[in-house]
Amino acid sequence: MDVSSNDFSQPLVVNDQMGRPGRLESGRGGSDLSVADKDLLLRASETVHGGLLAPNTPLLTTRDSRREAYCWRRNTRNLQILVVSLSTMLPLSTLSASVSQITELYGSSTYQLVVGLLFLSAFPMALLQKHFDREIDVKYSSRVAFSYRMIILCFLMSVAGFLYQVQSVGALLALAFILGPFTWLSNGATVAMCSLLPSTSFIYQGTGFQAATWVGFGFVSFIKAESMWMVLCAAPLMGLMAWVPLVRGTRVQNQLNLKDEIMRARSPTMESGGSGIQDRPFAPDASEEGAAGEGIELPPEVNRLGVCLCVSMFGSIAASGLISYFADAPEAFGTPLEQVLYLAFNSMNILSRIMVLVFESMGFKPTLRQLELLVFIRITLGTALLYSSAFVPHLNSPAIAVPALAAYGFFGGLTITWGFKIAGEVSDCCDTNVEAARVCVLWQSAGLSIGASFSGAFAAGYECLTESFQLTEALVLSGFSLALVTWLVVVWRFVAR
């Protein structure tokens, strides 16, 4: 194939699985490729068809293979993503839901320390992934890195589950210290895998991520504490059983092979089979973008989506911490209001993921600007309504608090899911989409860590100011609201640029 003679104004024609010609399209709704990336993909295509893949294997989604969206193979991949996301998050969710057991044995301060170790490690781990995962992919190849990365993480999490049998504070903190980082590393690896698949896979990843809270709560409620270690050990192994066939599937292997070829073109230091990039038939020129291994220049929309994810996750974590302030409120449906709010918030968060499929089947999918507007309305008006219902006496009732928190959780799930889906469609290049997904995970993890820190600071400041200085709740609420609005304005001005 003569690369130099290709006319990029016309779609590249490749053969599909049946040997029929199809257009080189991603089917993901991404932006047009640059001329450099088209040239890179064409040369990768030549080499992949020349030996790494079987002849007539589609590199990207063709017109005919789009029908796969309705066949069992794609549904199987989505189910595998769901199981992996649920299983790898389950140990963390189960341990964080063991409030009464940990508090009874070791005290409330120990539980707070456990939660801190579990959740505050999200951002540092995402930062490490953003910095090192691509280097690992380049050094060992994506096929190897994507396979063994999750195998190692799941194995170590499973072994760490045995620490729950040791009845000591040190063993419990060691368990939290291991589970926290490894859980967030597993989450980042799952999101990166979703970026190689149709963007619908992000819906199943988010559903499993959120459903782990429900399943963990159920395990804590119905399983004896002395048997809980079996859940912590078995859950990661279930995720591993779903991950191995997923990563070894033909579609994923083809995408990983293509990603490796693109990385070889972008990184002259990457080797394959003992040969450097200069031995490849499409070795890039030194002037080509990314040829020096300086990283990928992502579309500017990626950081805007990342800010949306950060603000959405911050709001969800802050809202979760607000539930405890409804302890003295009237009951709802014969149940303490804080329990009803917990169930309503998490239920609507899961339902929102499913509704994304419904909305998109009806032809509605927000643009980036519409998503930013939705995030802004939720974090300002929605947050103000929540804090008012928690601290203003006349608004502290189930009739206001339950619908407000349920809607807050629902729209939070929508914005986070759409944020990842849009990020997974920013490019027709699988290597670029993987890096975009890693950037979005970094932003989401930042929102989680900021939200957890804000909730802790709010609780400490609220107690100190109301008890030590005898200030009114209205004054405390006003001060925290002013600080929150100031932070939101700064973030929104950054998004507007």
C-alpha angles and dihedrals in degrees: 000000000000105000096188092059097055118118107220092197086073123063117255112250119220132165121260126218091282094049093255118136116255136175121258098247130142097217087214099104092246129157123270117279120248118245090253092052092046090052090047093050092048092054091045088051091054093052096041091053088044095067119320095075133033116263118273092023111147112238096197132011111296128200092260096045092055086083086072087082088081100040129093095253094066091042088053091053091049090050090050090051089050092051093046093049093045096045097047092048095044099081091052092045092047093050093046090049092054092090099138095042096050094040092050094050103035109010136255094282090060091051091051089051091050092051090048092053091048100049109023090062091067096088098044090050093049089049091052091049092049091051103040111022095077091048089052090048090052094047100044101019125253092263091061098036097049091049102046097035092070094036092058094044095049092046093051092046090051093050091047090057089075089069089074088073091062107088101216139102092237093055091047093051090046089053092051090045090056100037096049100058095035092050093054092044088053090049091053091049091051093050090049089053091051089056088064091054133059109294091250087080089073088066091057092044091053092045092054091044092055098035089060087074091059095043092047091050089051093051092050091049099048107024123075117248093239090059096047093095089070090060091049091050099041101045097067090047090055089053090050091052089056095042098055097059089041095055092041093052119116096244094050093043090052092050092047091049090051091047090053092051092050091049090051089055091049097041116048090190094062114106134203125195091348094307124111125230092264088067091058118100092237102042107164126239118255089247094057116112111265094008092122092056092249092141134258124302102227124204113268090242090072095070091044089054089046091056089051090053092046094051093043093051091045090054093048093051092046090050091050090053090050093063093080090063090069093067093110096042122109117278122261120217090348091302129105108270095233091059092049090049092050092052094043094049096049094040093054090045089059094041091053091063091056092045090059087069090048094049093048092048086057090053099257119129120148124237119233092262092050090049091052090051092050091050091048094050092048097048095046110033094024095049092046090053092049095050091045092053090050099048109019107086097216092050097044096102136114091242090066104026099051098051091040095053093040091054090045091055092044096053091041090058091048095051095046094047094046090045092059093040093053091045089053090057101049093104143019089226113094093207091055092048092053091054091046089053091051091051090051091050088053091053093045091050090049089055090049094051093044091048093050091048091047092050091051093047091046092052093047094044094045093051093044097048097043097044105030099037099025093228120165120259090239091059092048091048091049092052095050091044091053091051091048094049091048091053091048093051091053091050093046093051087053090053092047091058 
